[in-house]
Amino acid sequence: MINKFINKYHGLNDIFSSVKRIDVIIHLAITDLRARYKNSVLGPLWISLGTGIFIFGLAFLWSELFHKDVRSFIPSLSIGLILWYFISSCITDSTTILINKSMIIKNLKIPIFMFPFQVLIKQFFNLLHNLIIFIIIFFIFDMDANINLIYAPLTFILFFINMLWISLLLSILGARFRDLSFVISSVLPLLFFLTPVLYRADDLNILKSILWLNPFSHFIEIIRAPLMGMPVQIESVFYSIAFMVLGWTLTIFLFNKIRNKIIFWI
């Protein structure tokens, strides 16, 4: 019964077929990373090195300008930047992924969702490399490792599931509207400052309510809070769940309608 229902809708069938090939997706993501850092001395560790230099350089400057305590500011900034790199890279790559993989899609009978999924897996590996910086900061600043820390993997799963539908939606729209990648590149810098990356939402007064309208604010905070030993904000968890349900519903509905048209767009 379930299989008949899934097969009836092209989009759902595509998504489930992709999930069954998770091993292939991981292999493709690793292959992309190896190709990028081929013949490099440090390889993917350049990601960690570049992120670390930027975090420490920005942290000391920003903390001096805004009179922040370095011991609490650097851990908060490192988590925010690491997550933002993941978000911005996924968004940017998703808008062009189907166009870049057009030859494969046209010549092989392969699920389309595999490619947005591949984007997230690839950026997840980059995130793991950047996580080395946070682990170093965690021990340098002797951060509090309490019971709240165990919630971080759970909230990250919620965050990752949300990023999956965002990646799929942007890949579809990017295939249909070629200018989307340029629009996204223009909007991301503004979105960066409207997301609590360089600061915490509690640092603002007048703009705090506007800031929480940004879903990425909730995504970052539900992960940053437990990593810093603080309780997760239930409101942000509920908002992220509601965003996930609404986003997946609308994306699957759209994907079902236009899935067979995508090959003509690319």
Secondary structure, DSSP 8 states (H G I E B T S, - for coil): -HHHHHHHSHHHHHHHHHHHTHHHHHHHHHHHHHHHTTT-SSTTHHHHHHHHHHHHHHHHHHHHHTT--HHHHHHHHHHHHHHHHHHHHHHHHHHHHHHHTHHHHHHS---TTHHHHHHHHHHHHHHHHHHHHHHHHHHHTT----GGGGHHHHHHHHHHHHHHHHHHHHHHHHHH-TTHHHHHHHHHHHHHHTSTTSS-GGG-STTHHHHTTSHHHHHHHHHHHHHTT----HHHHHHHHHHHHHHHHHHHHHHHHHGGGHHHH-
